[in-house]
Amino acid sequence: MAASLLLDTGAFIALVDRRERQHLACVAVLERWVGAVVTTEAVLTETLHLVGPAWPAQRTCLEFFLRGAFVLVPSSVASLRRAAVLMERYRNVPMDLADATLLVLAEDLGSDQVFTLDRRGFSAYRVLSRRPLRLLP
C-alpha cells in the first residue's frame, strides 16, 4: 500500500493560487505523488479562510475533496485530546490546531511525509516524539 501524504495549508493554497511563488513546485509534487493525499478539517478550514470569501477560490478547494483527489479525515475527541498535548509540547514553536491535527494524523497513519511550505514548524515537530518528518516540496 502506498504511503499517505499529509497536506498542510500553505501547500494547499499554493496549489489553488497560480500567483503563489511555490505554485509550480507544489503542482509538481502532486503530479509525482502516488498514494493518498490526506488532511484534516482544521487544515481545510484554515485554507478556506486564507483564500478569502470569494466562492470561486473556495469552490476550487472543496472540489479536491468532492472529486476524491484528497481525503478529509475528521477529528475525534481522542485526536483533539492528542492535538492539545502536542500544542502544549510545541507551544514555543508555536503549533496551531491545523499543524497539531496533521501531526496526530501522521501518528495515526504511520506517515512521516508532509506536503507543506512551513519548514520552520514542521522541521521542529517529531512523529511519536522521535522521528523527524520528511517535507515536500
N, C-alpha and C positions, 0 to 999 in steps of 0.2 A: 504494500500500500504506500502511495506517495505521501510525503510529509505535508503538513499544513503550513501555510504562510500566514502569519498574523498581520493584519492590515491596520496601520495606525493612521491617525487623522491627517498629518502633513502629506503623506504619500497619496492618500485618498484625494485630497484637494488637488494635488499636482496632477493626478490622473484626469480629473474632470475639467481643469482650467488650463487651457493651452498657453496662457500668459505666464504661468508659473515657471520659474527658472529651471526647476528639475522635472518639468513635464515629460520631456523625451526620455530621460533616464528612467523615470517611473513606468512609462509605457513599455520600454524595453524589458524591464524586469517582468512585467505582467505577461508580455508576449512569450518570454522564455520559460515562465513558470509552468510546471506540470504538477498538478495536485490541487487541493482545496485552498482557497483564499478565504480566511475566516476573520471575523471581527465581532465586536460587541455592540450592544445598544448604546453604550456610553460614547464609543467612537463615532457611531452613526449620528448621534445627537450633536456631538461637538462639531462634526463635519458640516452638518446641515446648518448649524448656527454660523459657522465661519464662511460658508459660501454665500450667505446672505439670504434675504427673504424672497428673492426672485424665483418664481416657480420653475423656469427652465433649468436653472442650476440644481435646484433641489430634486426635480424630476430625474435628471441625469444620475444623481447619486442613488436614488431609490431604484432606478432601473437595473443597476448592477445586481441587486438582490432579487428583484422581480423576475429577471431573466435567468437567475440561477448562477450567475458568474461569481458571486460572493455568497458566503454563508453567514447568516446572522445568528450568533449564539446568545440567547437570553441569559440574564443574570439570575441567580437563585439567592436565597438568603445565605446559604453556605458560601457561595462565591463572593458575595458582598462582604461577609464577615472576614474572609481571607483578604479581600481588597483593602479593608480597613487596617488590617495588620500590616500589610505592605506599605500603605500610605504613611503609617506611623514610622515604620522602619526607614523609609526613604524620605522623610519629611524635609531633610536638608538638601535634597537634590533640586527641587521637590518633585513628588509624584502626584499627578492628579488622578481623578477617578478613571478616566479613559485609559491611561497608562496602567493603572493598577488592575483593571479588569482584563487587559491584554496579558499581563503577566500571570494572572490567575489562569487564564485560558491556556497560556503556554505550559503551565504546570499540568493542567488537566489533560491536555493533548500530548504532552511529552515533546513539544516542538520548541526549538530554540531559534527559529528564523522569523525575524520581524521586518516587515516592509515599512520603513519609517524614514523620515528626514530628521528626526530628533536624536541625533547621535549623542548629545550630552547626556540626556536622561537614560536612554536605553543602553549606553555603554556602562553606566553605573549599576544597572539592575542585574540581578542574577536569578536564574531559574532554580527553584527549590533552594535558594540561598547560596548556591555554589557555582553553577555553570554560567559563564558569560553567554550573552545572546549573539547570534550572527545577524548582522544588519544588512539589509538590502535597500536601496542600491549602494 
